[in-house]
Amino acid sequence: MVSHDASSSAIGYLYQVRWALLELLRGARERPDMALTLEKFDDVAWEDSGGDPQALLQLKHHKHSNGSLTDKSADVWRTLKVWMDDPQLRDVSGPDLSIVTTAIAPVGMAASYLRRDGRNVAKAVELLDEAAKSSKEKHHTSAARAQWLRLSDADRIGIVQRTYVLDGHLPIEQLDAALEDALWFAAPQGRTADFLAVLDSWWMGVAIDLLRKARRSIRADELKAKLDDIRDGFHPDNLVTTVPRVDGTDVMDQYGERAFVTQLYWIDATPVALKRAVADFHRAVTQTTHWVDRNLLEMSEFDEFKDALMDEWELAFDDMMQDLPEEASEGDKKKAGAALYRRLRDSTAVQVRPRYTEEFYARGIRHELADGCRKGWHPDFEELVQALTIGND
């Protein structure tokens, strides 16, 4: 039976992305002027300010941490094949080359002589030469072994003396603990797991952009700036945004029949205003859930914020009603409601915390209140809601 289980491949990609974050955290201090790349020069790589590679890393994750780096293993020869195919990587002055793997290099194998400690480059070259000549395997590594034997002595030595084996490395299930350990200097005391969750949310967006070539690299100083920003978000007077922007068009079908959208139709809101409202509502409600789930925001504090928004609306709504003539036309009422909506939409007077100034959040929670029909924009919104409710019974 043919297996279609892609779990190992999926885990491999996730391992690459999360391990790259760990590499960036660990290496940022030593390489402050460099940048990290994904799938550009290799699985993970460091490049200098001129865009030239300085260190390349091949990642090998084995399910249940099995596998071994013998002289004839596919991991060894597939990695060498990648490096042999690039003339720059064969040069003795080329970048450092590393194999990061959950597998183990058995004693006496070439890989065991290429750890950072106890290195013996000449012995490793000798063992790889022997393996390339003696292996009878004809499918997975035969092309790589043949290519190895065609290289000059200088090229083979040039590759091996810059190769480092980091075997027995952390499996994917242990990366969270390693990431938290790497964040000890940045995260507020007792909030490391929450800090990592916020960092992960940002990092996944960065990694996706790197993999789809929307950006070429991530600099070490960019990471430092983000860590400072996240830490600032944990200040008692602030919060950190973890939910990315959304396009209202993408979620319009999900919310098109909601009460807050209907209330906007009652004041003849434009398609642009409707699209922005749906996006703000979706993002704000999702963001609240994230904060509450991570104990970054208490429900009592959130309720106080909504009460403050209600107080703001009540005064503004009363002003609108005072300015409307007693016999106002439906057109005048719609214009007054639209003006009230724009006035509060642009207001930054009420924030969930003093230093949290993301405008989408207050806008979105105002829509949440309108969705519950606790507030509205049209002067007759209560009667319109009642008629709508009766009509749906």
C-alpha positions in Angstrom: 0.0 0.0 0.0 1.3 3.4 -1.0 1.5 5.8 2.0 0.3 9.4 1.6 1.3 10.5 5.1 3.0 13.8 4.8 3.4 14.4 8.5 7.2 14.0 8.4 7.6 16.6 5.7 5.3 19.0 7.5 7.2 18.6 10.7 10.4 19.2 8.8 9.2 22.5 7.5 7.9 23.6 10.9 11.2 22.5 12.5 13.1 24.7 10.0 10.9 27.7 10.7 11.0 27.5 14.5 14.7 26.4 14.6 15.5 29.5 12.5 14.0 31.7 15.2 16.1 30.0 17.8 19.2 30.5 15.6 18.3 34.2 15.2 17.9 34.6 18.9 21.1 32.8 19.8 23.2 34.4 17.0 21.9 38.0 17.0 24.4 39.1 19.7 27.4 37.6 17.9 26.2 38.7 14.5 24.6 42.1 15.1 25.4 43.3 11.5 24.2 40.2 9.8 20.8 38.9 8.6 19.2 35.5 8.5 17.6 33.9 5.4 15.4 30.9 4.8 15.6 28.8 1.6 17.9 31.3 -0.1 21.4 29.9 0.1 20.4 26.9 2.2 17.7 25.8 4.7 18.9 28.6 7.0 21.8 31.0 6.4 23.5 34.1 7.7 24.5 36.8 5.2 26.6 39.9 5.7 25.5 43.5 5.0 26.5 43.0 1.3 24.3 40.0 0.9 27.1 37.5 0.8 26.6 34.2 2.7 28.7 33.7 5.8 27.2 30.6 7.3 24.9 27.9 5.8 22.9 25.4 7.8 21.2 22.2 6.6 18.5 21.0 9.0 17.6 17.3 9.4 14.7 16.4 11.7 14.0 12.7 12.2 10.8 11.5 13.7 11.2 10.2 17.2 14.9 11.4 16.9 15.9 8.2 15.1 18.5 8.0 12.3 22.2 8.2 12.3 25.0 10.0 10.4 26.9 7.1 9.1 29.4 7.5 6.2 26.8 6.1 3.8 23.7 7.8 5.1 21.4 9.8 2.8 21.5 12.8 5.1 25.3 13.1 4.7 25.4 12.7 0.9 22.3 14.8 0.1 23.8 17.6 2.1 27.1 17.3 0.4 25.4 17.3 -3.0 23.8 20.7 -2.2 27.1 22.2 -1.3 29.0 20.5 -4.2 26.6 22.0 -6.7 27.7 25.6 -5.8 31.2 26.5 -6.8 31.4 29.2 -4.1 30.8 26.6 -1.4 33.7 24.5 -2.6 36.2 27.3 -2.2 38.4 27.0 0.9 37.5 30.6 1.8 33.8 30.1 1.4 31.2 30.3 4.2 30.9 27.9 7.2 28.8 24.9 6.5 26.7 23.1 9.2 24.5 20.0 9.4 22.0 20.4 12.3 20.3 17.1 13.0 18.4 15.2 15.6 20.4 12.1 14.5 23.6 10.9 16.1 27.0 10.6 14.5 28.3 7.2 15.6 31.9 7.0 16.9 34.4 6.5 14.1 32.2 7.9 11.4 33.2 10.9 9.3 30.6 13.1 10.9 31.9 12.3 14.4 35.2 14.0 13.4 33.4 17.2 12.3 31.9 18.3 15.6 33.2 21.6 17.0 35.3 19.6 19.5 37.7 16.9 18.6 37.8 17.7 14.9 39.9 15.7 12.5 39.3 17.0 9.0 41.8 14.7 7.3 40.2 11.6 8.8 36.8 12.8 7.8 37.9 13.2 4.2 39.5 9.8 4.2 36.3 8.1 5.5 34.0 10.0 3.0 36.3 9.0 0.1 36.2 5.3 1.2 32.4 5.5 1.5 32.0 7.1 -1.9 34.1 4.3 -3.5 32.7 1.3 -1.6 29.0 2.0 -1.3 26.8 -0.3 -3.5 23.7 1.9 -3.1 22.5 2.8 -6.6 19.6 5.1 -6.1 19.5 7.9 -3.5 23.1 8.8 -3.1 24.9 7.4 -6.1 25.0 10.7 -8.0 26.4 12.6 -5.0 29.1 10.0 -4.4 30.2 10.0 -8.0 30.3 13.8 -8.0 32.4 13.7 -4.8 35.0 11.5 -6.4 35.2 13.9 -9.4 36.1 16.8 -7.2 39.8 17.8 -6.7 41.5 17.1 -3.4 41.5 20.8 -2.8 37.7 21.1 -3.3 36.9 18.1 -1.1 39.1 19.4 1.7 37.7 22.9 1.1 34.2 21.6 1.9 35.0 19.4 4.8 37.3 21.7 6.7 34.4 24.3 6.8 31.8 21.7 7.7 30.5 21.4 11.3 28.2 18.6 12.5 25.7 19.6 15.2 24.2 16.1 15.9 21.9 15.0 18.6 20.1 18.3 18.3 16.8 19.3 19.9 13.7 17.6 18.3 10.8 19.8 17.5 8.9 19.1 20.8 11.8 20.5 22.8 12.1 23.8 20.8 9.6 25.7 22.9 11.8 25.1 26.0 14.9 26.2 24.2 13.2 29.3 22.8 12.0 30.3 26.3 15.5 29.8 27.6 16.9 32.0 24.9 14.4 34.7 25.8 15.3 34.9 29.5 17.0 38.3 29.0 14.1 39.8 27.1 10.8 38.5 28.6 9.3 40.0 31.8 9.7 37.7 34.8 7.0 35.0 34.9 5.7 35.8 31.4 8.2 34.0 29.2 5.6 31.6 27.6 3.2 34.5 26.9 6.2 36.5 25.5 7.1 33.6 23.2 3.5 33.3 22.0 3.5 36.9 20.9 6.9 36.5 19.3 5.8 33.4 17.5 2.8 35.2 16.0 5.1 37.8 14.5 7.8 35.3 13.4 5.4 33.2 11.4 4.5 36.2 9.3 8.2 37.0 8.8 9.0 33.4 7.9 6.1 33.2 5.4 7.4 36.3 3.7 10.9 34.9 3.6 9.8 31.6 2.1 7.6 33.3 -0.5 10.5 35.7 -1.3 8.4 38.8 -0.3 11.5 39.8 1.8 15.1 38.6 1.4 16.2 38.4 5.0 15.6 39.4 8.6 18.4 41.4 10.3 19.5 40.8 13.8 18.8 44.4 14.8 15.2 44.0 13.5 14.7 41.1 16.0 16.2 43.3 18.8 13.7 46.1 17.9 10.8 43.6 17.9 11.8 42.2 21.3 11.9 45.7 22.7 8.5 46.4 21.2 7.0 43.2 22.6 8.4 43.8 26.0 6.9 47.3 26.0 3.6 45.7 25.2 3.8 43.9 28.6 4.0 47.2 30.4 1.0 47.6 32.8 -0.2 50.6 30.7 0.2 48.8 27.4 -0.7 45.7 25.3 0.8 44.1 22.4 -1.0 43.4 19.1 -0.8 39.8 18.0 -3.5 39.6 15.4 -2.5 40.7 11.8 -4.5 43.0 9.6 -7.2 41.4 7.5 -8.9 42.5 4.3 -12.6 43.1 5.0 -13.4 41.6 1.6 -12.1 38.3 2.8 -14.4 38.1 5.8 -17.5 40.0 4.5 -19.4 36.8 3.9 -18.8 35.8 7.5 -20.3 39.0 8.9 -22.5 40.4 6.2 -25.7 39.6 8.0 -24.6 40.7 11.5 -26.4 43.5 13.3 -23.5 45.9 13.3 -23.4 45.7 9.5 -27.1 46.2 9.3 -26.8 49.3 11.5 -24.3 50.8 9.0 -26.7 50.1 6.1 -29.3 52.2 8.0 -27.0 55.3 7.7 -26.0 54.5 4.1 -22.4 53.6 4.8 -20.2 53.4 1.8 -18.8 50.0 0.6 -15.3 51.2 1.8 -16.7 52.0 5.3 -18.4 48.6 5.4 -15.3 46.8 4.4 -13.2 48.6 7.1 -15.8 48.0 9.7 -15.9 44.3 9.1 -12.1 44.1 9.2 -11.9 46.1 12.4 -14.7 44.0 14.1 -13.0 40.7 13.1 -9.5 41.8 14.2 -10.7 43.4 17.5 -12.8 40.4 18.6 -10.0 38.0 17.7 -7.5 40.2 19.5 -9.6 40.2 22.7 -9.7 36.4 22.7 -5.9 36.2 22.3 -5.3 38.6 25.2 -7.8 36.9 27.5 -6.5 33.4 26.7 -3.0 34.5 27.5 -4.0 36.3 30.7 -2.8 39.6 29.3 -6.2 41.2 29.7 -8.8 40.6 32.5 -12.4 40.4 31.5 -13.2 43.0 34.2 -10.8 45.4 32.5 -12.4 44.7 29.1 -15.9 45.3 30.5 -14.7 48.7 32.0 -13.3 49.6 28.5 -16.7 48.8 26.9 -18.5 50.8 29.6 -16.2 53.8 28.8 -17.0 53.5 25.1 -20.7 53.4 26.0 -20.4 56.6 28.0 -18.7 58.3 25.1 -21.4 57.1 22.7 -24.2 58.1 25.0 -23.0 61.7 25.2 -22.4 61.9 21.5 -25.7 60.4 20.7 -27.5 62.8 23.0 -25.7 65.7 21.2 -26.9 64.4 17.9 -30.5 64.1 19.1 -30.4 67.6 20.5 -29.3 69.0 17.2 -31.9 67.2 15.1 -35.1 69.1 14.4 -38.3 67.5 15.8 -39.6 66.8 12.3 -36.4 65.7 10.8 -36.7 63.7 7.5 -35.3 60.3 7.0 -32.6 61.7 4.9 -31.6 64.1 7.7 -31.6 61.3 10.2 -29.3 59.2 8.0 -26.9 62.1 7.6 -26.9 62.8 11.4 -26.2 59.1 12.1 -23.4 59.0 9.5 -21.8 62.1 11.2 -22.1 60.5 14.6 -20.5 57.3 13.3 -17.6 59.2 11.7 -17.1 61.3 14.9 -16.7 58.2 17.1 -14.9 56.2 14.5 -12.1 58.8 14.5 -12.1 59.3 18.2 -9.0 58.1 20.2 -10.2 59.5 23.5 -11.0 56.0 24.9 -8.4 53.3 24.8 -8.3 49.9 26.6 -5.0 51.0 28.2 -3.3 54.4 28.2 -0.3 53.5 26.0 -2.2 51.1 23.7 -3.0 53.4 20.7 -3.9 50.9 17.9 -7.0 52.6 16.4 -8.5 49.4 15.0 -9.2 48.1 18.5 -11.6 50.8 19.8 -13.3 50.9 16.4 -13.8 47.2 16.4 -15.2 47.0 19.9 -17.6 49.9 19.1 -18.9 47.6 16.3 -19.2 44.8 18.8 -21.4 46.9 21.0 -23.5 47.9 18.0 -23.7 44.2 17.1 -25.3 43.6 20.5 -27.6 46.5 19.7 -26.5 48.3 22.9 -25.7 51.3 20.8 -26.4 52.6 17.3 -25.9 55.3 14.8 -29.3 56.0 13.3 -31.4 58.3 15.6 -34.2 55.7 15.5 -31.9 52.6 15.8 -33.9 51.2 18.8 -37.1 51.2 16.8 -35.4 49.8 13.8 -33.8 47.0 15.8 -37.2 46.2 17.4 -38.9 46.1 14.0 -36.1 43.9 12.7 -36.4 41.5 15.6 -40.2 41.2 15.3 -39.8 40.7 11.6 -37.5 37.7 12.2 -39.7 36.0 14.8 
